[in-house]
Amino acid sequence: MYKIGEVASMLNVEKVVIFEKLISKAKDIEPHIRKEKGVTYFTEFGVQVMNALVYNLPLPVEIQIESVEQETSSENGPDLSEELISDEDIVRINEERLRIKNEIMSCRNKLIELDGQHKQLDEAMRHYQQQIKEDLDWLRIAEGKLIYRAQHNEH
């Protein structure tokens, strides 16, 4: 769970932007936040939703692993997994599932971090491109003045 300041930092925006989105897009973000003792916390998925809202990206789709498991067991008739899988295998599968889930969360966090870095680099690139354009304009002006002086000094 992440506080508003942490989410703002992860997304490279001011806290006020997060507050504005909390107000203007409440229906999209409300299911993914928790309030405890007056402090607002975002879930992992809530951070992804806020990222999409801040940068006008498509909202992410939340995959419910539990619902997929329930659907597959009910589609195949009675659940015989307990009879077919040993307790050790169940423990091993659950540990592997938890490991994979943690790895996915880690990858999500890394993607959000890299996305923020990418946005910073884009902004820096735009800034430097603007500076180069301004410098070129000044050089053109200086070149024009030099040409003018050269032409008038020859006469």
C-alpha positions in Angstrom: 0.0 0.0 0.0 1.3 3.4 -0.9 0.5 6.9 0.5 -0.4 9.8 -1.8 3.1 11.3 -1.6 4.7 8.0 -2.5 2.3 7.6 -5.5 3.1 11.2 -6.6 6.8 10.5 -6.4 6.5 7.2 -8.3 4.5 9.0 -11.1 6.8 12.0 -11.1 3.9 14.5 -10.4 3.0 16.9 -7.6 0.7 15.6 -4.9 -1.9 18.2 -6.0 -2.3 16.2 -9.3 -3.1 13.1 -7.4 -5.7 14.9 -5.3 -7.3 16.4 -8.4 -7.6 12.9 -10.0 -9.0 11.5 -6.7 -11.7 14.1 -6.9 -12.4 14.1 -10.6 -12.1 10.4 -11.3 -13.4 9.0 -8.0 -15.4 6.2 -9.5 -12.3 4.8 -11.3 -9.9 5.0 -8.3 -12.2 4.5 -5.2 -12.2 0.7 -5.4 -8.4 0.7 -5.3 -7.7 2.9 -2.3 -8.1 2.4 1.4 -8.5 5.0 4.1 -7.1 4.3 7.6 -7.0 6.9 10.3 -7.4 9.7 7.8 -4.6 8.5 5.6 -5.3 7.4 2.0 -3.5 4.4 0.8 -3.3 3.1 -2.8 -3.2 -0.6 -3.7 -0.7 -1.8 -6.3 -3.4 -1.8 -8.9 -4.5 1.6 -7.6 -1.1 3.0 -8.5 -1.5 1.6 -12.0 -5.0 3.1 -12.3 -3.7 6.5 -11.1 -0.8 6.3 -13.6 -3.3 5.8 -16.4 -5.5 8.7 -15.1 -2.6 11.1 -14.7 -1.1 10.4 -18.2 -4.4 9.9 -20.0 -3.6 6.2 -20.8 -6.2 3.4 -21.1 -7.3 2.1 -17.7 -5.6 -1.1 -16.8 -7.6 -4.3 -16.5 -7.5 -6.1 -13.2 -7.2 -9.8 -13.5 -8.8 -11.7 -10.7 -6.9 -15.0 -10.4 -9.3 -16.4 -7.8 -12.3 -15.9 -10.1 -10.5 -17.7 -12.9 -9.7 -20.6 -10.6 -13.4 -20.8 -9.5 -14.6 -20.7 -13.1 -12.3 -23.6 -14.2 -13.2 -25.8 -11.3 -17.0 -25.3 -11.7 -16.7 -25.8 -15.5 -15.0 -29.2 -15.1 -17.6 -30.6 -12.7 -16.8 -31.6 -9.1 -13.4 -30.5 -7.7 -11.3 -33.6 -7.5 -8.0 -31.8 -7.0 -7.7 -32.8 -3.4 -7.9 -36.5 -4.4 -5.4 -36.1 -7.2 -2.8 -33.8 -5.7 -0.8 -34.5 -2.5 -0.6 -32.1 0.3 3.1 -31.5 -0.5 2.2 -30.6 -4.1 -0.5 -28.2 -2.9 2.0 -26.5 -0.6 4.6 -26.3 -3.4 2.1 -25.0 -5.9 0.9 -22.3 -3.4 4.5 -21.3 -2.7 5.2 -21.1 -6.4 2.0 -19.1 -7.0 3.0 -16.6 -4.2 6.5 -16.3 -5.6 5.1 -15.6 -9.1 2.6 -13.1 -7.7 5.4 -11.3 -5.8 7.5 -11.3 -9.0 4.6 -9.8 -11.0 4.1 -7.1 -8.4 7.9 -6.3 -8.5 7.8 -6.1 -12.3 4.7 -3.8 -12.1 6.6 -1.5 -9.7 9.7 -1.5 -11.9 7.5 -0.7 -14.9 5.9 2.3 -13.1 9.4 3.5 -12.0 10.8 3.1 -15.6 7.7 4.8 -17.0 8.3 7.8 -14.7 12.0 7.9 -15.7 11.0 7.8 -19.4 8.6 10.7 -18.9 11.4 12.7 -17.2 13.8 12.0 -20.0 11.2 13.0 -22.6 10.6 16.3 -20.7 14.4 16.9 -20.6 14.7 16.2 -24.3 11.9 18.6 -25.1 13.6 21.2 -23.0 16.9 20.8 -24.7 15.3 20.8 -28.1 13.7 24.1 -27.3 17.0 25.5 -26.1 18.6 24.4 -29.4 15.9 26.1 -31.4 16.4 29.3 -29.5 20.1 29.1 -29.9 19.7 28.5 -33.7 17.4 31.6 -33.9 20.0 33.7 -32.2 22.7 32.4 -34.5 20.6 33.2 -37.6 20.1 36.7 -36.3 23.8 37.1 -35.6 24.7 35.7 -39.0 22.3 38.1 -40.7 23.9 41.0 -38.9 27.3 39.8 -39.9 26.3 39.5 -43.6 24.7 42.9 -43.5 27.9 44.5 -42.0 30.1 42.6 -44.5 28.0 43.9 -47.4 28.0 47.5 -46.2 31.7 47.5 -45.4 32.5 46.4 -49.0 30.9 49.5 -50.5 
